[in-house]
Amino acid sequence: MVAAIKTKSFSLKREIQLLLVYVCIVVIFRFTYFEFHTVNGKIQLLGLGFEDNIHDMINVIPFYFLVDRYDGWQMNIIGNIAMFIPVGIVWPICFKKLDTIKKTILAGAGFTLFIELTQLFCLGRHTDVDDLILNTFGVAIGACIVFMTRRKTVG
């Protein structure tokens, strides 16, 4: 209905496309802004503010914390990539201006940069260049799937 209000026409296809975009964003926000583990079966509230030591919140050295720094690092790598593959698939289908792999990857990189920078204002969250790299790689995988599929169906 959102697109229908703006254009004064209703397209079920367009509404489903926008719903997919929203689902991608909501799922990503759930896992990037809120703790993965629940307490008493509930997701903890997002705390806004700054940590005491900003250096504990930011990693700008690529691959420094990626492996062997904490339990579950393998799941972190797989999760960061897998979480953004749908963005690389859904966004170029839904947005006509994302008509090349490069534009799609840049849009995805901009989205993940936005997330990483806004995490600076969230208590308990960390800004990590590795997340930026892995998330963008996930977008690239998704974009390659879409554009390779389009190329095979056209050619």
Residue frames as qw, qx, qy, qz and C-alpha x, y, z in Angstrom:
[[0.000, 0.883, 0.469, 0.000, 0.00, 0.00, 0.00],
 [0.368, -0.661, 0.083, 0.648, 2.96, 2.33, 0.54],
 [0.259, -0.076, 0.573, 0.774, 3.78, 2.46, -3.16],
 [0.067, 0.604, 0.736, 0.298, 0.07, 2.69, -3.99],
 [0.169, -0.856, -0.321, 0.369, -0.37, 5.84, -1.91],
 [0.283, -0.547, 0.302, 0.728, 2.55, 7.50, -3.64],
 [0.078, -0.089, 0.699, 0.706, 1.65, 6.51, -7.23],
 [0.561, 0.207, 0.203, -0.775, -2.13, 6.29, -6.78],
 [0.793, 0.202, -0.458, -0.347, -2.12, 2.79, -8.24],
 [0.720, -0.426, 0.510, -0.201, -1.78, -0.62, -6.66],
 [0.660, 0.447, -0.596, -0.102, 0.69, -3.25, -7.79],
 [0.909, -0.392, 0.087, -0.106, 0.80, -6.47, -5.79],
 [0.855, 0.262, -0.137, 0.426, 4.18, -7.29, -7.35],
 [0.221, 0.648, -0.256, 0.683, 5.65, -3.96, -6.20],
 [0.591, -0.636, 0.178, -0.464, 4.19, -4.32, -2.70],
 [0.980, -0.171, 0.001, 0.102, 5.75, -7.79, -2.37],
 [0.652, 0.454, -0.196, 0.575, 9.08, -6.41, -3.59],
 [0.098, -0.693, 0.261, -0.665, 8.98, -3.65, -0.97],
 [0.834, -0.479, 0.081, -0.260, 7.97, -6.16, 1.69],
 [0.930, 0.080, -0.125, 0.335, 11.10, -8.19, 0.83],
 [0.334, 0.589, -0.253, 0.691, 13.24, -5.07, 1.20],
 [0.462, -0.654, 0.196, -0.566, 11.68, -4.34, 4.59],
 [0.962, -0.269, -0.027, -0.035, 12.18, -7.94, 5.74],
 [0.751, 0.320, -0.234, 0.528, 15.87, -7.75, 4.79],
 [0.057, 0.629, -0.262, 0.730, 16.30, -4.53, 6.75],
 [0.685, -0.558, 0.113, -0.455, 14.39, -5.74, 9.83],
 [0.977, -0.114, -0.114, 0.143, 16.30, -9.03, 10.03],
 [0.602, 0.398, -0.251, 0.645, 19.63, -7.27, 9.65],
 [0.184, -0.652, 0.220, -0.702, 18.73, -4.65, 12.26],
 [0.862, -0.446, -0.048, -0.234, 17.63, -7.41, 14.67],
 [0.936, -0.088, -0.089, 0.328, 21.02, -9.09, 14.54],
 [0.523, 0.424, -0.143, 0.726, 23.23, -6.00, 14.29],
 [0.146, -0.600, 0.158, -0.771, 21.69, -3.78, 16.97],
 [0.748, -0.463, 0.158, -0.449, 20.39, -6.27, 19.52],
 [0.295, -0.460, 0.832, -0.097, 22.20, -8.98, 21.47],
 [0.515, 0.134, -0.761, -0.372, 21.98, -12.37, 19.83],
 [0.318, -0.160, -0.891, 0.283, 21.36, -14.12, 23.14],
 [0.432, -0.620, -0.297, -0.584, 18.08, -13.62, 24.95],
 [0.034, 0.170, -0.723, 0.668, 17.62, -13.20, 28.69],
 [0.370, 0.243, 0.727, -0.524, 14.68, -15.12, 30.12],
 [0.430, 0.446, 0.756, 0.214, 13.52, -15.69, 26.54],
 [0.192, 0.932, 0.263, -0.155, 13.40, -11.99, 25.70],
 [0.583, 0.475, 0.049, 0.658, 15.48, -9.83, 23.40],
 [0.403, -0.522, -0.285, 0.696, 17.20, -7.13, 25.41],
 [0.193, 0.945, 0.225, -0.137, 16.45, -3.47, 24.78],
 [0.618, 0.495, 0.001, 0.611, 18.82, -1.38, 22.68],
 [0.446, -0.741, -0.167, 0.474, 20.93, 0.85, 24.91],
 [0.440, 0.793, 0.070, 0.415, 21.98, 4.18, 23.46],
 [0.400, -0.892, 0.189, 0.097, 25.11, 6.00, 24.56],
 [0.497, 0.680, -0.517, 0.154, 28.88, 5.62, 24.49],
 [0.893, -0.231, -0.290, 0.255, 31.14, 3.08, 26.14],
 [0.469, -0.831, 0.105, 0.280, 33.81, 4.33, 28.54],
 [0.380, -0.484, 0.572, 0.542, 36.65, 3.40, 26.21],
 [0.626, 0.625, -0.063, -0.462, 35.98, 4.15, 22.52],
 [0.183, 0.548, -0.790, -0.206, 38.96, 1.98, 21.55],
 [0.338, -0.001, 0.922, -0.187, 37.08, -1.09, 22.80],
 [0.568, 0.536, 0.444, -0.439, 34.21, -0.28, 20.44],
 [0.555, 0.767, -0.167, -0.277, 36.09, 0.19, 17.17],
 [0.702, -0.225, 0.553, 0.388, 38.32, -2.07, 15.12],
 [0.458, 0.809, -0.119, -0.349, 39.77, -0.50, 11.99],
 [0.085, -0.527, 0.811, 0.241, 42.48, -3.11, 11.37],
 [0.805, 0.188, -0.310, -0.469, 41.20, -5.64, 8.81],
 [0.862, 0.043, -0.503, -0.034, 41.10, -9.25, 10.00],
 [0.062, 0.486, -0.644, 0.588, 42.63, -8.42, 13.40],
 [0.483, -0.131, 0.621, -0.604, 39.67, -9.75, 15.42],
 [0.707, 0.191, -0.383, -0.563, 38.32, -12.04, 12.73],
 [0.857, 0.000, -0.514, -0.041, 39.76, -15.33, 13.98],
 [0.684, -0.060, -0.579, 0.440, 40.82, -16.88, 17.26],
 [0.006, -0.366, 0.303, -0.880, 39.76, -13.89, 19.39],
 [0.521, -0.087, 0.470, -0.707, 36.53, -15.37, 20.77],
 [0.350, 0.152, 0.924, -0.004, 34.39, -18.48, 20.62],
 [0.451, 0.662, 0.567, -0.191, 32.06, -18.56, 17.67],
 [0.026, -0.614, 0.324, 0.719, 34.25, -16.61, 15.24],
 [0.158, 0.049, 0.853, 0.495, 33.43, -19.08, 12.45],
 [0.100, 0.668, 0.736, -0.041, 29.71, -18.43, 12.91],
 [0.035, -0.776, -0.076, 0.626, 30.43, -14.68, 12.90],
 [0.092, -0.339, 0.615, 0.706, 32.11, -14.96, 9.49],
 [0.063, 0.296, 0.893, 0.335, 29.37, -17.14, 7.99],
 [0.007, 0.721, 0.625, -0.299, 26.60, -15.06, 9.60],
 [0.030, -0.672, 0.071, 0.737, 27.94, -11.72, 8.38],
 [0.000, 0.173, -0.716, -0.676, 28.19, -13.00, 4.82],
 [0.010, -0.368, -0.913, -0.174, 24.90, -14.95, 4.79],
 [0.018, 0.662, 0.528, -0.531, 22.89, -12.12, 6.36],
 [0.124, 0.656, -0.130, -0.733, 23.68, -9.79, 3.46],
 [0.206, 0.033, 0.842, 0.497, 23.28, -12.19, 0.51],
 [0.186, 0.670, 0.718, -0.026, 19.52, -11.42, 0.41],
 [0.017, 0.814, 0.037, -0.579, 20.31, -7.69, 0.12],
 [0.112, -0.412, 0.644, 0.635, 22.39, -8.42, -2.99],
 [0.141, 0.282, 0.901, 0.299, 19.49, -10.41, -4.42],
 [0.054, 0.733, 0.652, -0.188, 16.48, -8.35, -3.40],
 [0.076, -0.717, -0.036, 0.692, 17.72, -4.78, -3.89],
 [0.031, -0.270, 0.580, 0.768, 18.59, -4.97, -7.61],
 [0.016, 0.408, 0.875, 0.259, 15.27, -6.69, -8.26],
 [0.101, -0.767, -0.579, 0.260, 13.37, -3.98, -6.39],
 [0.076, -0.841, 0.025, 0.535, 15.30, -0.86, -7.35],
 [0.733, 0.642, 0.181, 0.131, 15.75, -0.09, -11.05],
 [0.125, 0.933, -0.329, 0.079, 18.75, 2.18, -10.44],
 [0.513, -0.506, 0.692, 0.044, 20.72, -0.78, -9.10],
 [0.839, 0.483, -0.001, -0.252, 21.17, -2.07, -12.63],
 [0.596, 0.546, -0.562, 0.175, 24.77, -3.27, -12.34],
 [0.816, -0.263, -0.426, 0.290, 26.72, -5.45, -9.94],
 [0.412, 0.183, -0.269, 0.851, 28.95, -2.50, -9.08],
 [0.294, -0.455, -0.025, -0.840, 26.02, -0.23, -8.13],
 [0.803, -0.420, -0.338, -0.253, 24.45, -2.99, -6.06],
 [0.757, -0.117, -0.393, 0.508, 27.68, -3.69, -4.19],
 [0.191, 0.287, -0.186, 0.920, 28.23, 0.03, -3.55],
 [0.521, -0.491, -0.149, -0.682, 24.67, 0.41, -2.23],
 [0.867, -0.339, -0.364, 0.016, 25.17, -2.62, 0.02],
 [0.604, 0.060, -0.340, 0.719, 28.53, -1.31, 1.22],
 [0.090, -0.422, 0.067, -0.899, 26.91, 2.05, 2.00],
 [0.721, -0.471, -0.263, -0.435, 24.15, 0.30, 3.94],
 [0.853, -0.255, -0.353, 0.288, 26.60, -1.74, 6.01],
 [0.377, 0.251, -0.244, 0.857, 28.78, 1.35, 6.60],
 [0.388, -0.525, -0.071, -0.754, 25.68, 3.12, 7.93],
 [0.849, -0.416, -0.299, -0.127, 25.04, 0.20, 10.29],
 [0.751, -0.034, -0.332, 0.569, 28.63, 0.07, 11.52],
 [0.160, 0.358, -0.159, 0.906, 28.76, 3.82, 12.16],
 [0.534, -0.522, -0.112, -0.656, 25.42, 3.92, 13.98],
 [0.846, -0.288, -0.432, 0.124, 26.57, 1.07, 16.23],
 [0.387, 0.270, -0.383, 0.794, 28.99, 3.58, 17.74],
 [0.324, -0.364, 0.143, -0.862, 25.97, 5.07, 19.53],
 [0.849, -0.263, -0.285, -0.359, 24.72, 1.70, 20.85],
 [0.415, -0.603, 0.623, -0.275, 25.91, 0.32, 24.17],
 [0.744, -0.147, 0.649, -0.067, 27.42, -3.13, 23.90],
 [0.797, 0.566, 0.201, 0.052, 27.81, -3.02, 20.11],
 [0.511, -0.495, 0.396, 0.580, 31.08, -2.78, 18.20],
 [0.540, 0.792, -0.103, -0.264, 32.11, -1.19, 14.94],
 [0.663, -0.317, 0.607, 0.303, 34.38, -3.51, 13.00],
 [0.293, 0.587, -0.485, -0.578, 35.93, -3.16, 9.55],
 [0.110, -0.082, 0.980, 0.145, 35.70, -6.95, 9.25],
 [0.368, 0.515, 0.694, -0.342, 31.90, -6.69, 9.39],
 [0.341, 0.729, -0.104, -0.584, 32.01, -4.09, 6.63],
 [0.121, 0.445, -0.796, -0.392, 34.15, -6.39, 4.47],
 [0.160, 0.099, 0.982, -0.027, 32.14, -9.56, 5.17],
 [0.384, 0.592, 0.522, -0.479, 28.74, -7.88, 4.77],
 [0.347, 0.682, -0.293, -0.574, 29.80, -6.31, 1.47],
 [0.018, 0.268, -0.927, -0.263, 31.09, -9.71, 0.33],
 [0.306, 0.345, 0.853, -0.244, 27.64, -11.13, 1.11],
 [0.411, 0.708, 0.151, -0.553, 25.99, -8.41, -0.98],
 [0.190, 0.570, -0.641, -0.478, 28.45, -9.19, -3.81],
 [0.169, 0.005, 0.983, 0.071, 27.52, -12.89, -3.73],
 [0.367, 0.563, 0.647, -0.362, 23.82, -12.04, -3.90],
 [0.322, 0.743, -0.137, -0.570, 24.36, -9.51, -6.70],
 [0.034, 0.385, -0.835, -0.391, 26.37, -12.05, -8.70],
 [0.296, 0.259, 0.914, -0.094, 23.51, -14.53, -8.36],
 [0.380, 0.714, 0.379, -0.449, 20.98, -12.01, -9.67],
 [0.274, 0.754, -0.320, -0.503, 23.04, -10.63, -12.53],
 [0.085, -0.274, 0.915, 0.284, 24.34, -14.03, -13.65],
 [0.358, 0.402, 0.826, -0.166, 20.77, -15.35, -13.64],
 [0.366, 0.776, 0.151, -0.491, 19.60, -12.34, -15.65],
 [0.101, 0.617, -0.619, -0.476, 22.41, -12.81, -18.14],
 [0.192, -0.037, 0.969, 0.149, 21.53, -16.50, -18.66],
 [0.369, 0.561, 0.694, -0.261, 17.81, -15.81, -19.10],
 [0.306, 0.810, -0.052, -0.498, 18.42, -12.95, -21.56],
 [0.171, 0.621, -0.673, -0.364, 21.24, -14.56, -23.56]]
